[in-house]
Amino acid sequence: MTDFRDSGLPNNPEMFKAYLTYRQNIENLPEEIRAEEAPLKVARIISEHTADDKPVILALLGLMPESTWGLMGKRFGGDIAESLEESRLHVATGYAYLRDASPLVKQITMAGAIKAFEKVEQGADEMAESLSIIRMSGQAPMNFKTPVVLITDTYAKIRNACEGTSGMPGLEATYAEKFERMKYAQADMIGQMAELGIFIAGMPPGAAPAEIRYPTFEESGLMDTPKVRAAYDVLTTHTRVRPEDFEGAIYAAQLLSTTSPTKNPTAIAAALIDIGIREMSPYDSVFLQKKLDWDVLEVLNTATVYQISHPQQVLGAPIEFRQVAVANAIAVMDDAREGGKEFMRVVAENPEYPKGNILQNMLALKRVSIMSQQLFAPALGRTDMPELDRLFADKLKELN
């Protein structure tokens, strides 16, 4: 474990006290966390960009358990305890609402990301050595494993949330530079791996994570009201949005915006959030209650399209959620049908395609059809949008 004199931290009594507190705490943590020394590395990055001790101390105390925050406030000032609580909230939500964070928390977040970028670059260098061995010997070295990659879009959103608002422009510049270097190193590593037939699980062969280009609200085709705009803003800045979920949310919200003359902005806003952002937690609610109208939150707190197992969950929900559920089912059926068409095209071009895989694909399509029929069809006639109901029925026939 690094001694204080070798830590690279400012040499003053307050910093030494914070270092001793950090060291006492980290000694009780698992070996892999002790060896990583993440709080110290983050603190060092911040100290290179400011003469202010406060963010450096906050970084050192980043892993302190919640039960100690009151004591930390007495030792280092009440604002440190408040910042620890605020930081933990942003960690718990995946930095999805970082635009709302204080400069201190933005500084800590950027420094932590810079550490992650440097780790990717180091990992890329190590991977290059391993790939060189594979090319020469035809065998992977001992303990070879595919690397964990960073989701580029998440860190682009963190950059955007902190740009010009962190109170530390030098750190922002370092973040931007290290981010670009990480993207290049990661993409190059993934490309080299693909040349040898080594792929990252869950990603297209040879493809590196990329930033998502979101349409402007004016390009989205959504009903233009402050309620819907607020939800769209949350969706397009949220770090936990998956590309496929964003597409599904936009499609469903577009249906609710255009299918019927009876447009309900509450349902459209709820569709964007519920379909676009999975696994919402009470931590999300802390931030969303300041961003979304109460009626949208009420719908979101009633149910979610990702946890429907019985038609009564739809029938017993507010009418806005029934609209969201039926629109989402239409989007899912359309996606399944298009996926089935593409799959059959691949099969037609490859006669040797395994018959077992063909059967599995057809069964998956059938499951979508059965699920739509059992869970959502009972809501038809109860959405106050007859045009949406008819579209659902038509899409179900096409899928069958």
C-alpha positions as CSV (number, residue, x, y, z in Angstrom):
1,M,0.0,0.0,0.0
2,T,1.3,3.4,-1.0
3,D,2.8,5.5,1.8
4,F,1.7,9.1,2.2
5,R,5.2,10.4,1.3
6,D,4.9,8.5,-2.0
7,S,1.3,9.3,-2.6
8,G,1.7,12.4,-4.7
9,L,-0.8,14.2,-2.5
10,P,-0.4,17.7,-1.1
11,N,1.8,17.6,2.0
12,N,-0.3,19.2,4.8
13,P,-1.9,18.1,8.1
14,E,-5.5,18.0,6.8
15,M,-4.5,15.9,3.8
16,F,-2.5,13.6,6.0
17,K,-5.5,13.1,8.3
18,A,-7.7,12.3,5.2
19,Y,-5.0,9.9,4.0
20,L,-4.9,8.0,7.3
21,T,-8.7,7.8,7.3
22,Y,-8.6,6.4,3.8
23,R,-6.0,3.9,4.7
24,Q,-7.8,2.7,7.8
25,N,-11.0,2.1,5.8
26,I,-9.4,0.4,2.9
27,E,-7.6,-2.1,5.1
28,N,-11.0,-3.6,5.9
29,L,-11.9,-4.1,2.3
30,P,-11.2,-7.1,0.0
31,E,-7.7,-7.6,-1.3
32,E,-8.6,-6.7,-4.9
33,I,-10.0,-3.3,-3.8
34,R,-7.0,-2.6,-1.6
35,A,-4.6,-3.4,-4.4
36,E,-6.5,-1.1,-6.8
37,E,-6.1,1.9,-4.5
38,A,-8.8,3.6,-6.6
39,P,-9.6,6.5,-4.2
40,L,-5.9,7.4,-4.0
41,K,-5.5,7.4,-7.7
42,V,-8.6,9.5,-8.2
43,A,-7.4,12.0,-5.5
44,R,-4.0,12.2,-7.2
45,I,-5.6,13.0,-10.6
46,I,-7.6,15.8,-9.0
47,S,-4.6,17.2,-7.1
48,E,-2.8,17.7,-10.4
49,H,-5.5,20.1,-11.5
50,T,-6.2,22.2,-8.4
51,A,-4.7,23.7,-5.3
52,D,-8.0,23.2,-3.4
53,D,-7.8,20.3,-0.9
54,K,-11.5,19.8,-0.6
55,P,-12.1,17.7,-3.8
56,V,-8.9,15.7,-3.1
57,I,-10.1,14.9,0.4
58,L,-13.6,13.9,-1.0
59,A,-11.9,11.5,-3.4
60,L,-9.9,9.9,-0.7
61,L,-13.1,9.3,1.4
62,G,-15.1,8.0,-1.6
63,L,-15.4,4.4,-0.3
64,M,-16.3,5.3,3.3
65,P,-19.4,3.5,4.4
66,E,-22.6,5.5,4.9
67,S,-22.5,4.9,8.6
68,T,-19.3,7.0,8.9
69,W,-20.5,10.1,6.9
70,G,-21.6,11.9,10.0
71,L,-18.1,11.4,11.5
72,M,-16.5,12.5,8.3
73,G,-18.5,15.7,8.5
74,K,-17.2,16.4,12.0
75,R,-13.6,15.7,10.9
76,F,-13.5,17.4,7.6
77,G,-16.6,19.7,7.5
78,G,-20.3,19.3,6.9
79,D,-20.0,20.0,3.2
80,I,-17.8,16.8,2.9
81,A,-20.6,14.7,4.4
82,E,-23.1,16.3,2.1
83,S,-20.9,15.7,-0.9
84,L,-20.4,12.0,0.1
85,E,-24.2,11.5,0.2
86,E,-24.7,13.4,-3.1
87,S,-21.9,11.4,-4.8
88,R,-23.4,8.1,-3.7
89,L,-26.7,9.1,-5.2
90,H,-25.1,9.7,-8.6
91,V,-23.1,6.5,-8.4
92,A,-26.3,4.6,-7.6
93,T,-28.0,6.0,-10.8
94,G,-25.0,5.4,-13.0
95,Y,-24.3,9.2,-13.3
96,A,-27.6,9.6,-15.3
97,Y,-28.4,12.9,-13.7
98,L,-24.9,14.4,-13.5
99,R,-25.9,17.7,-15.0
100,D,-27.7,18.3,-11.6
101,A,-24.6,17.5,-9.6
102,S,-22.4,20.0,-7.7
103,P,-19.0,21.0,-9.1
104,L,-17.3,18.8,-6.4
105,V,-19.2,15.7,-7.5
106,K,-18.5,16.4,-11.2
107,Q,-14.8,16.7,-10.4
108,I,-14.7,13.4,-8.6
109,T,-16.7,11.7,-11.4
110,M,-14.4,13.0,-14.1
111,A,-11.3,12.0,-12.3
112,G,-12.7,8.5,-11.7
113,A,-13.4,8.2,-15.4
114,I,-9.9,9.3,-16.3
115,K,-8.6,6.5,-14.2
116,A,-10.8,4.1,-16.1
117,F,-9.6,5.5,-19.4
118,E,-6.0,5.0,-18.4
119,K,-6.8,1.4,-17.4
120,V,-8.3,0.7,-20.8
121,E,-5.1,2.1,-22.5
122,Q,-2.9,-0.1,-20.3
123,G,-5.2,-3.1,-21.0
124,A,-4.9,-2.4,-24.7
125,D,-1.1,-2.5,-24.6
126,E,-1.2,-5.8,-22.6
127,M,-3.7,-7.2,-25.1
128,A,-1.5,-6.3,-28.0
129,E,1.3,-8.3,-26.4
130,S,-1.0,-11.3,-26.0
131,L,-2.3,-11.1,-29.6
132,S,1.3,-11.0,-30.8
133,I,2.0,-14.3,-28.9
134,I,-1.2,-15.8,-30.4
135,R,0.0,-14.8,-33.9
136,M,3.4,-16.4,-33.4
137,S,2.4,-19.5,-31.5
138,G,-1.2,-20.1,-32.5
139,Q,-2.0,-20.4,-28.8
140,A,-3.3,-17.9,-26.2
141,P,-1.0,-17.2,-23.2
142,M,-1.9,-18.5,-19.8
143,N,-4.8,-16.7,-18.0
144,F,-5.8,-15.0,-21.3
145,K,-9.3,-13.4,-21.1
146,T,-11.2,-10.9,-23.2
147,P,-11.2,-7.4,-21.7
148,V,-14.0,-5.5,-20.2
149,V,-14.9,-2.6,-22.5
150,L,-16.2,0.9,-21.6
151,I,-19.5,2.0,-23.1
152,T,-18.5,5.1,-25.0
153,D,-21.9,6.8,-25.0
154,T,-22.0,6.7,-21.2
155,Y,-18.7,8.7,-21.0
156,A,-19.7,11.1,-23.7
157,K,-22.8,12.0,-21.6
158,I,-20.6,12.4,-18.5
159,R,-18.4,14.8,-20.6
160,N,-21.4,16.7,-21.8
161,A,-22.8,17.0,-18.3
162,C,-19.6,18.4,-16.9
163,E,-18.5,20.6,-19.7
164,G,-18.1,24.2,-18.6
165,T,-19.8,23.5,-15.2
166,S,-17.3,21.6,-13.1
167,G,-15.4,24.6,-11.9
168,M,-12.2,22.8,-13.1
169,P,-11.6,23.5,-16.8
170,G,-8.1,21.9,-16.8
171,L,-9.7,18.6,-15.6
172,E,-12.3,18.9,-18.3
173,A,-9.6,19.3,-20.9
174,T,-7.7,16.2,-19.5
175,Y,-11.0,14.3,-19.6
176,A,-11.6,15.2,-23.2
177,E,-8.1,14.2,-24.3
178,K,-8.0,10.9,-22.3
179,F,-11.5,10.1,-23.6
180,E,-10.4,10.3,-27.2
181,R,-7.3,8.3,-26.6
182,M,-9.3,5.6,-24.8
183,K,-11.8,5.4,-27.7
184,Y,-9.0,5.0,-30.2
185,A,-7.1,2.4,-28.1
186,Q,-10.3,0.4,-27.4
187,A,-11.4,0.4,-31.0
188,D,-8.0,-0.6,-32.2
189,M,-7.8,-3.4,-29.6
190,I,-11.2,-4.8,-30.6
191,G,-10.3,-4.6,-34.3
192,Q,-7.0,-6.6,-33.7
193,M,-8.9,-9.2,-31.7
194,A,-11.5,-9.6,-34.4
195,E,-8.7,-10.3,-37.0
196,L,-7.9,-13.4,-34.9
197,G,-11.5,-14.4,-34.4
198,I,-11.7,-13.1,-30.8
199,F,-14.9,-11.2,-30.0
200,I,-16.4,-9.3,-27.1
201,A,-19.5,-11.1,-25.8
202,G,-22.7,-9.2,-26.5
203,M,-21.2,-7.0,-29.2
204,P,-21.2,-7.3,-33.0
205,P,-18.0,-8.9,-34.2
206,G,-15.2,-6.4,-34.4
207,A,-17.4,-3.4,-33.5
208,A,-16.3,-1.0,-30.8
209,P,-18.9,0.9,-28.6
210,A,-19.7,4.2,-30.1
211,E,-21.5,7.4,-29.2
212,I,-25.2,7.4,-30.0
213,R,-26.5,10.2,-32.3
214,Y,-29.9,11.2,-30.9
215,P,-32.3,13.2,-33.1
216,T,-33.2,16.6,-32.0
217,F,-36.7,16.9,-30.5
218,E,-37.9,18.6,-33.7
219,E,-36.7,15.6,-35.6
220,S,-38.3,13.1,-33.3
221,G,-41.9,13.3,-34.6
222,L,-43.3,13.5,-31.1
223,M,-46.1,15.6,-29.8
224,D,-44.6,19.0,-28.9
225,T,-45.5,19.9,-25.4
226,P,-43.3,20.9,-22.4
227,K,-44.3,17.6,-20.7
228,V,-43.0,15.5,-23.6
229,R,-39.9,17.7,-24.2
230,A,-38.9,17.2,-20.5
231,A,-39.2,13.4,-20.9
232,Y,-37.2,13.5,-24.1
233,D,-34.5,15.5,-22.5
234,V,-34.2,13.0,-19.7
235,L,-34.1,10.1,-22.1
236,T,-31.4,11.5,-24.4
237,T,-29.1,12.5,-21.5
238,H,-29.5,9.4,-19.4
239,T,-26.5,7.2,-19.2
240,R,-28.4,3.9,-18.8
241,V,-30.3,4.0,-22.0
242,R,-29.6,1.1,-24.4
243,P,-29.7,1.9,-28.2
244,E,-32.4,-0.7,-28.8
245,D,-34.5,0.6,-25.9
246,F,-34.2,4.2,-27.2
247,E,-35.5,3.0,-30.6
248,G,-38.4,1.2,-28.9
249,A,-39.3,4.1,-26.8
250,I,-39.3,6.5,-29.7
251,Y,-41.3,4.2,-31.9
252,A,-44.0,3.7,-29.2
253,A,-44.1,7.4,-28.4
254,Q,-44.4,8.2,-32.1
255,L,-47.4,5.9,-32.3
256,L,-49.0,7.6,-29.4
257,S,-48.3,11.0,-31.0
258,T,-49.6,10.2,-34.5
259,T,-51.9,7.2,-34.6
260,S,-55.0,8.9,-33.1
261,P,-56.4,12.4,-33.0
262,T,-56.7,11.8,-29.2
263,K,-53.2,12.5,-28.0
264,N,-52.3,12.2,-24.4
265,P,-49.0,13.9,-23.5
266,T,-48.8,12.2,-20.2
267,A,-48.8,8.8,-21.9
268,I,-46.3,9.9,-24.5
269,A,-43.9,11.2,-21.8
270,A,-44.4,8.0,-19.7
271,A,-43.6,5.8,-22.8
272,L,-40.3,7.6,-23.4
273,I,-39.2,7.0,-19.8
274,D,-40.6,3.6,-19.1
275,I,-39.6,1.9,-22.3
276,G,-36.4,3.8,-22.7
277,I,-34.9,3.4,-19.3
278,R,-34.9,-0.1,-17.6
279,E,-34.6,-0.9,-14.0
280,M,-35.7,2.4,-12.5
281,S,-35.0,2.6,-8.7
282,P,-36.0,4.9,-5.9
283,Y,-32.7,6.7,-6.5
284,D,-34.0,7.7,-9.9
285,S,-37.1,9.1,-8.4
286,V,-35.0,11.6,-6.3
287,F,-34.0,13.3,-9.5
288,L,-37.0,12.6,-11.7
289,Q,-39.5,14.3,-9.3
290,K,-37.6,17.6,-10.2
291,K,-37.8,17.0,-13.9
292,L,-41.1,15.3,-14.8
293,D,-44.7,16.3,-14.1
294,W,-46.5,14.6,-11.2
295,D,-48.9,12.8,-13.5
296,V,-46.1,11.3,-15.5
297,L,-44.4,10.1,-12.3
298,E,-47.7,8.6,-11.2
299,V,-47.9,6.5,-14.3
300,L,-44.3,5.4,-13.9
301,N,-44.8,4.4,-10.3
302,T,-47.8,2.2,-11.2
303,A,-46.2,-0.3,-13.5
304,T,-43.5,-0.9,-16.1
305,V,-43.7,-2.7,-19.5
306,Y,-40.7,-4.8,-18.5
307,Q,-42.5,-6.5,-15.6
308,I,-45.9,-7.5,-17.0
309,S,-46.8,-11.1,-16.4
310,H,-50.6,-10.9,-16.2
311,P,-53.2,-8.9,-18.2
312,Q,-54.6,-7.5,-15.0
313,Q,-51.5,-5.5,-14.5
314,V,-52.4,-3.6,-17.7
315,L,-56.2,-3.5,-17.1
316,G,-55.8,-2.3,-13.5
317,A,-53.3,0.5,-14.4
318,P,-54.2,4.1,-15.4
319,I,-55.4,4.6,-19.0
320,E,-52.1,6.2,-19.9
321,F,-50.2,3.1,-19.0
322,R,-52.6,1.0,-21.0
323,Q,-51.8,3.2,-24.0
324,V,-48.0,2.8,-23.3
325,A,-48.3,-1.0,-22.9
326,V,-50.3,-1.5,-26.2
327,A,-48.0,0.9,-28.1
328,N,-44.9,-0.9,-26.8
329,A,-46.4,-4.3,-27.7
330,I,-46.9,-3.0,-31.3
331,A,-43.2,-1.9,-31.4
332,V,-42.1,-5.3,-30.1
333,M,-44.2,-7.1,-32.7
334,D,-42.9,-5.0,-35.5
335,D,-39.3,-5.5,-34.3
336,A,-39.9,-9.3,-34.1
337,R,-41.4,-9.4,-37.6
338,E,-38.6,-7.4,-39.1
339,G,-36.1,-9.6,-37.3
340,G,-37.8,-12.7,-38.6
341,K,-37.7,-11.4,-42.2
342,E,-33.9,-10.7,-41.9
343,F,-33.4,-14.1,-40.3
344,M,-35.2,-15.9,-43.2
345,R,-33.1,-13.9,-45.7
346,V,-29.9,-15.2,-44.1
347,V,-31.3,-18.7,-44.1
348,A,-32.2,-18.5,-47.8
349,E,-28.7,-17.4,-48.6
350,N,-27.2,-20.2,-46.4
351,P,-28.9,-23.5,-47.1
352,E,-26.6,-25.2,-44.6
353,Y,-27.9,-23.1,-41.7
354,P,-28.6,-25.4,-38.7
355,K,-32.3,-26.5,-38.6
356,G,-32.3,-26.3,-34.8
357,N,-31.5,-22.6,-35.0
358,I,-34.3,-22.1,-37.5
359,L,-36.8,-23.8,-35.2
360,Q,-35.6,-21.7,-32.2
361,N,-36.1,-18.5,-34.1
362,M,-39.6,-19.5,-35.2
363,L,-40.5,-20.4,-31.7
364,A,-39.3,-17.0,-30.5
365,L,-41.6,-15.3,-32.9
366,K,-44.4,-17.5,-31.8
367,R,-43.7,-16.5,-28.1
368,V,-44.0,-12.8,-29.0
369,S,-47.3,-13.5,-30.7
370,I,-48.7,-15.5,-27.7
371,M,-47.4,-12.9,-25.2
372,S,-49.0,-10.1,-27.1
373,Q,-52.3,-12.0,-27.4
374,Q,-52.5,-13.0,-23.7
375,L,-51.1,-9.9,-22.0
376,F,-52.2,-7.0,-24.1
377,A,-55.2,-7.9,-26.2
378,P,-57.5,-7.8,-23.2
379,A,-56.7,-4.0,-23.0
380,L,-58.1,-3.4,-26.5
381,G,-61.2,-1.2,-26.3
382,R,-60.0,0.3,-23.0
383,T,-57.3,2.6,-24.2
384,D,-59.5,5.5,-25.4
385,M,-57.5,5.2,-28.7
386,P,-59.5,3.0,-31.0
387,E,-57.0,3.6,-33.8
388,L,-54.2,2.2,-31.6
389,D,-56.4,-0.8,-30.8
390,R,-57.0,-1.5,-34.5
391,L,-53.3,-1.2,-35.3
392,F,-52.5,-3.7,-32.5
393,A,-54.9,-6.2,-34.0
394,D,-53.5,-5.7,-37.5
395,K,-49.9,-6.2,-36.3
396,L,-50.9,-9.3,-34.4
397,K,-52.5,-10.8,-37.6
398,E,-49.3,-10.0,-39.6
399,L,-47.1,-11.6,-37.0
400,N,-49.2,-14.8,-36.9
